[in-house]
Amino acid sequence: MVPDEYTTGFDATKELLRHGHRRMGFITNVEDVPATTGRLDGFRDALRSAGVEYEEDLVAADVSETPGGYRAALQLLSRSDRPTAIFAYNDRMAMGLYRAARELELDIPKDLSVISVDNQEIIADGLYPGLTTMGLPHYEMGAWAVEHLIARLKSVDDGPTPAPEHVVLRCPIVRRGSVAAPPRSVRSTG
Protein backbone atom coordinates (compact mmCIF):
# COMPACT_ATOMS: atom_id res chain seq x y z
CA MET A 1 0.00 0.00 0.00
CA VAL A 2 1.58 3.23 -1.18
CA PRO A 3 0.48 6.67 -2.33
CA ASP A 4 -0.07 7.02 -6.07
CA GLU A 5 3.02 9.13 -6.75
CA TYR A 6 2.39 9.54 -10.48
CA THR A 7 -1.19 10.76 -10.04
CA THR A 8 -0.04 13.02 -7.21
CA GLY A 9 2.41 14.77 -9.54
CA PHE A 10 -0.18 14.89 -12.31
CA ASP A 11 -2.94 16.31 -10.08
CA ALA A 12 -0.67 18.90 -8.43
CA THR A 13 0.41 20.16 -11.84
CA LYS A 14 -3.18 20.18 -13.11
CA GLU A 15 -4.10 22.44 -10.16
CA LEU A 16 -1.50 24.96 -11.31
CA LEU A 17 -2.64 24.64 -14.93
CA ARG A 18 -6.25 25.18 -13.83
CA HIS A 19 -5.23 28.56 -12.41
CA GLY A 20 -3.66 29.57 -15.73
CA HIS A 21 0.02 28.82 -15.17
CA ARG A 22 1.99 27.77 -18.24
CA ARG A 23 5.58 28.23 -17.02
CA MET A 24 6.09 25.91 -14.08
CA GLY A 25 9.11 24.66 -12.24
CA PHE A 26 9.56 21.55 -10.15
CA ILE A 27 11.92 21.30 -7.18
CA THR A 28 12.54 17.66 -6.48
CA ASN A 29 14.48 15.14 -4.45
CA VAL A 30 17.92 13.87 -5.51
CA GLU A 31 17.29 10.35 -4.21
CA ASP A 32 16.29 7.64 -6.66
CA VAL A 33 13.05 6.54 -4.97
CA PRO A 34 9.61 5.82 -6.47
CA ALA A 35 8.21 9.16 -5.24
CA THR A 36 10.92 11.10 -7.09
CA THR A 37 10.36 9.44 -10.45
CA GLY A 38 6.58 9.12 -10.08
CA ARG A 39 6.01 12.78 -9.22
CA LEU A 40 8.33 13.97 -12.00
CA ASP A 41 6.60 11.72 -14.55
CA GLY A 42 3.19 13.02 -13.42
CA PHE A 43 4.43 16.63 -13.66
CA ARG A 44 5.81 16.10 -17.14
CA ASP A 45 2.72 14.26 -18.43
CA ALA A 46 0.28 16.83 -17.00
CA LEU A 47 2.16 19.60 -18.82
CA ARG A 48 2.14 17.65 -22.07
CA SER A 49 -1.56 16.78 -21.73
CA ALA A 50 -2.27 20.53 -21.55
CA GLY A 51 -0.07 21.33 -24.55
CA VAL A 52 2.59 22.98 -22.38
CA GLU A 53 6.20 22.25 -23.23
CA TYR A 54 8.16 20.41 -20.55
CA GLU A 55 11.41 22.28 -19.93
CA GLU A 56 14.05 20.17 -18.24
CA ASP A 57 15.95 23.26 -17.06
CA LEU A 58 12.92 24.20 -14.92
CA VAL A 59 13.52 21.12 -12.76
CA ALA A 60 15.97 21.57 -9.89
CA ALA A 61 16.99 18.73 -7.58
CA ASP A 62 18.47 18.82 -4.09
CA VAL A 63 18.01 17.02 -0.76
CA SER A 64 14.36 16.77 0.26
CA GLU A 65 14.70 19.02 3.30
CA THR A 66 14.18 22.75 3.86
CA PRO A 67 17.77 23.78 2.91
CA GLY A 68 17.53 21.73 -0.29
CA GLY A 69 14.23 23.39 -1.17
CA TYR A 70 15.79 26.78 -0.56
CA ARG A 71 18.78 26.08 -2.84
CA ALA A 72 16.65 24.51 -5.60
CA ALA A 73 14.15 27.38 -5.45
CA LEU A 74 16.90 30.00 -5.69
CA GLN A 75 18.19 28.22 -8.78
CA LEU A 76 14.79 28.60 -10.50
CA LEU A 77 13.67 31.94 -9.07
CA SER A 78 16.92 33.78 -9.83
CA ARG A 79 16.40 33.27 -13.56
CA SER A 80 15.29 36.22 -15.70
CA ASP A 81 12.59 33.93 -17.12
CA ARG A 82 11.54 32.50 -13.77
CA PRO A 83 8.49 30.25 -13.49
CA THR A 84 5.17 31.65 -12.27
CA ALA A 85 4.50 28.51 -10.23
CA ILE A 86 6.55 25.79 -8.58
CA PHE A 87 5.58 22.27 -7.62
CA ALA A 88 7.65 21.20 -4.60
CA TYR A 89 8.51 17.55 -3.94
CA ASN A 90 7.39 17.86 -0.30
CA ASP A 91 6.31 20.39 2.32
CA ARG A 92 9.82 20.69 3.79
CA MET A 93 11.21 21.70 0.40
CA ALA A 94 8.29 24.12 -0.01
CA MET A 95 9.26 25.75 3.28
CA GLY A 96 12.71 26.45 1.83
CA LEU A 97 11.04 27.73 -1.35
CA TYR A 98 9.00 30.22 0.75
CA ARG A 99 12.26 31.51 2.26
CA ALA A 100 13.86 31.94 -1.18
CA ALA A 101 10.78 33.76 -2.50
CA ARG A 102 10.78 36.10 0.49
CA GLU A 103 14.48 36.90 0.01
CA LEU A 104 13.82 37.69 -3.66
CA GLU A 105 10.83 39.84 -2.63
CA LEU A 106 8.33 37.59 -4.43
CA ASP A 107 4.84 37.47 -2.96
CA ILE A 108 3.14 34.08 -2.69
CA PRO A 109 0.67 33.70 -4.44
CA LYS A 110 0.60 37.11 -6.19
CA ASP A 111 4.00 36.66 -7.89
CA LEU A 112 4.50 32.92 -7.46
CA SER A 113 2.14 30.01 -6.83
CA VAL A 114 3.35 27.01 -4.82
CA ILE A 115 1.96 23.51 -4.45
CA SER A 116 3.54 20.62 -2.59
CA VAL A 117 3.05 17.07 -1.30
CA ASP A 118 2.58 15.72 2.25
CA ASN A 119 0.13 17.98 4.09
CA GLN A 120 2.34 18.10 7.16
CA GLU A 121 -0.02 20.40 9.00
CA ILE A 122 2.65 21.92 11.23
CA ILE A 123 4.32 23.18 8.04
CA ALA A 124 1.40 23.62 5.63
CA ASP A 125 -0.81 25.49 8.12
CA GLY A 126 2.15 27.31 9.66
CA LEU A 127 3.40 28.94 6.47
CA TYR A 128 1.91 32.22 5.34
CA PRO A 129 -0.03 32.01 3.22
CA GLY A 130 -1.07 28.45 4.02
CA LEU A 131 0.47 25.90 1.67
CA THR A 132 -1.72 24.13 -0.89
CA THR A 133 -0.55 20.54 -0.82
CA MET A 134 -1.41 17.00 -1.83
CA GLY A 135 -2.21 15.10 1.37
CA LEU A 136 -0.64 11.70 1.85
CA PRO A 137 -3.43 9.22 2.68
CA HIS A 138 -1.95 8.02 5.99
CA TYR A 139 -5.28 7.14 7.62
CA GLU A 140 -6.53 5.25 4.56
CA MET A 141 -3.26 3.32 4.25
CA GLY A 142 -3.40 2.36 7.93
CA ALA A 143 -7.06 1.31 7.75
CA TRP A 144 -6.37 -0.82 4.67
CA ALA A 145 -3.38 -2.46 6.37
CA VAL A 146 -5.38 -3.32 9.50
CA GLU A 147 -8.29 -4.75 7.48
CA HIS A 148 -5.94 -6.92 5.43
CA LEU A 149 -3.97 -8.04 8.47
CA ILE A 150 -7.20 -9.18 10.12
CA ALA A 151 -8.17 -11.04 6.92
CA ARG A 152 -4.77 -12.77 6.88
CA LEU A 153 -5.06 -13.76 10.51
CA LYS A 154 -8.55 -15.18 9.92
CA SER A 155 -7.29 -17.12 6.90
CA VAL A 156 -4.91 -19.08 9.13
CA ASP A 157 -7.95 -20.84 10.61
CA ASP A 158 -10.40 -20.53 7.74
CA GLY A 159 -8.48 -21.36 4.60
CA PRO A 160 -5.89 -20.12 2.13
CA THR A 161 -3.89 -16.98 2.80
CA PRO A 162 -4.93 -14.07 0.57
CA ALA A 163 -2.46 -13.27 -2.21
CA PRO A 164 -0.24 -10.21 -1.68
CA GLU A 165 -1.56 -7.06 -3.33
CA HIS A 166 0.10 -3.91 -4.61
CA VAL A 167 -2.34 -1.10 -3.95
CA VAL A 168 -1.88 2.60 -4.64
CA LEU A 169 -4.05 5.35 -3.16
CA ARG A 170 -4.76 8.74 -4.65
CA CYS A 171 -3.60 11.77 -2.65
CA PRO A 172 -6.31 14.41 -2.13
CA ILE A 173 -5.57 18.09 -2.67
CA VAL A 174 -5.73 20.32 0.40
CA ARG A 175 -6.28 23.87 -0.83
CA ARG A 176 -4.94 26.73 1.21
CA GLY A 177 -3.69 30.13 0.04
CA SER A 178 -0.52 29.49 -2.00
CA VAL A 179 -2.03 29.04 -5.46
CA ALA A 180 -3.56 31.82 -7.59
CA ALA A 181 -3.56 32.96 -11.21
CA PRO A 182 -0.21 34.11 -12.61
CA PRO A 183 0.60 37.83 -12.47
CA ARG A 184 -1.26 39.92 -15.07
CA SER A 185 1.97 40.96 -16.79
CA VAL A 186 2.72 37.29 -17.46
CA ARG A 187 -0.85 36.48 -18.54
CA SER A 188 -0.99 39.36 -21.00
CA THR A 189 2.40 38.63 -22.59
CA GLY A 190 2.60 34.89 -22.49
C-alpha positions in Angstrom: 0.0 0.0 0.0 1.6 3.2 -1.2 0.5 6.7 -2.3 -0.1 7.0 -6.1 3.0 9.1 -6.8 2.4 9.5 -10.5 -1.2 10.8 -10.0 0.0 13.0 -7.2 2.4 14.8 -9.5 -0.2 14.9 -12.3 -2.9 16.3 -10.1 -0.7 18.9 -8.4 0.4 20.2 -11.8 -3.2 20.2 -13.1 -4.1 22.4 -10.2 -1.5 25.0 -11.3 -2.6 24.6 -14.9 -6.3 25.2 -13.8 -5.2 28.6 -12.4 -3.7 29.6 -15.7 0.0 28.8 -15.2 2.0 27.8 -18.2 5.6 28.2 -17.0 6.1 25.9 -14.1 9.1 24.7 -12.2 9.6 21.6 -10.1 11.9 21.3 -7.2 12.5 17.7 -6.5 14.5 15.1 -4.5 17.9 13.9 -5.5 17.3 10.3 -4.2 16.3 7.6 -6.7 13.1 6.5 -5.0 9.6 5.8 -6.5 8.2 9.2 -5.2 10.9 11.1 -7.1 10.4 9.4 -10.5 6.6 9.1 -10.1 6.0 12.8 -9.2 8.3 14.0 -12.0 6.6 11.7 -14.6 3.2 13.0 -13.4 4.4 16.6 -13.7 5.8 16.1 -17.1 2.7 14.3 -18.4 0.3 16.8 -17.0 2.2 19.6 -18.8 2.1 17.6 -22.1 -1.6 16.8 -21.7 -2.3 20.5 -21.6 -0.1 21.3 -24.6 2.6 23.0 -22.4 6.2 22.3 -23.2 8.2 20.4 -20.5 11.4 22.3 -19.9 14.1 20.2 -18.2 15.9 23.3 -17.1 12.9 24.2 -14.9 13.5 21.1 -12.8 16.0 21.6 -9.9 17.0 18.7 -7.6 18.5 18.8 -4.1 18.0 17.0 -0.8 14.4 16.8 0.3 14.7 19.0 3.3 14.2 22.8 3.9 17.8 23.8 2.9 17.5 21.7 -0.3 14.2 23.4 -1.2 15.8 26.8 -0.6 18.8 26.1 -2.8 16.7 24.5 -5.6 14.1 27.4 -5.5 16.9 30.0 -5.7 18.2 28.2 -8.8 14.8 28.6 -10.5 13.7 31.9 -9.1 16.9 33.8 -9.8 16.4 33.3 -13.6 15.3 36.2 -15.7 12.6 33.9 -17.1 11.5 32.5 -13.8 8.5 30.3 -13.5 5.2 31.7 -12.3 4.5 28.5 -10.2 6.6 25.8 -8.6 5.6 22.3 -7.6 7.7 21.2 -4.6 8.5 17.6 -3.9 7.4 17.9 -0.3 6.3 20.4 2.3 9.8 20.7 3.8 11.2 21.7 0.4 8.3 24.1 0.0 9.3 25.7 3.3 12.7 26.5 1.8 11.0 27.7 -1.3 9.0 30.2 0.7 12.3 31.5 2.3 13.9 31.9 -1.2 10.8 33.8 -2.5 10.8 36.1 0.5 14.5 36.9 0.0 13.8 37.7 -3.7 10.8 39.8 -2.6 8.3 37.6 -4.4 4.8 37.5 -3.0 3.1 34.1 -2.7 0.7 33.7 -4.4 0.6 37.1 -6.2 4.0 36.7 -7.9 4.5 32.9 -7.5 2.1 30.0 -6.8 3.3 27.0 -4.8 2.0 23.5 -4.4 3.5 20.6 -2.6 3.1 17.1 -1.3 2.6 15.7 2.2 0.1 18.0 4.1 2.3 18.1 7.2 0.0 20.4 9.0 2.7 21.9 11.2 4.3 23.2 8.0 1.4 23.6 5.6 -0.8 25.5 8.1 2.2 27.3 9.7 3.4 28.9 6.5 1.9 32.2 5.3 0.0 32.0 3.2 -1.1 28.4 4.0 0.5 25.9 1.7 -1.7 24.1 -0.9 -0.6 20.5 -0.8 -1.4 17.0 -1.8 -2.2 15.1 1.4 -0.6 11.7 1.9 -3.4 9.2 2.7 -2.0 8.0 6.0 -5.3 7.1 7.6 -6.5 5.2 4.6 -3.3 3.3 4.2 -3.4 2.4 7.9 -7.1 1.3 7.7 -6.4 -0.8 4.7 -3.4 -2.5 6.4 -5.4 -3.3 9.5 -8.3 -4.8 7.5 -5.9 -6.9 5.4 -4.0 -8.0 8.5 -7.2 -9.2 10.1 -8.2 -11.0 6.9 -4.8 -12.8 6.9 -5.1 -13.8 10.5 -8.5 -15.2 9.9 -7.3 -17.1 6.9 -4.9 -19.1 9.1 -7.9 -20.8 10.6 -10.4 -20.5 7.7 -8.5 -21.4 4.6 -5.9 -20.1 2.1 -3.9 -17.0 2.8 -4.9 -14.1 0.6 -2.5 -13.3 -2.2 -0.2 -10.2 -1.7 -1.6 -7.1 -3.3 0.1 -3.9 -4.6 -2.3 -1.1 -3.9 -1.9 2.6 -4.6 -4.0 5.3 -3.2 -4.8 8.7 -4.7 -3.6 11.8 -2.6 -6.3 14.4 -2.1 -5.6 18.1 -2.7 -5.7 20.3 0.4 -6.3 23.9 -0.8 -4.9 26.7 1.2 -3.7 30.1 0.0 -0.5 29.5 -2.0 -2.0 29.0 -5.5 -3.6 31.8 -7.6 -3.6 33.0 -11.2 -0.2 34.1 -12.6 0.6 37.8 -12.5 -1.3 39.9 -15.1 2.0 41.0 -16.8 2.7 37.3 -17.5 -0.9 36.5 -18.5 -1.0 39.4 -21.0 2.4 38.6 -22.6 2.6 34.9 -22.5 
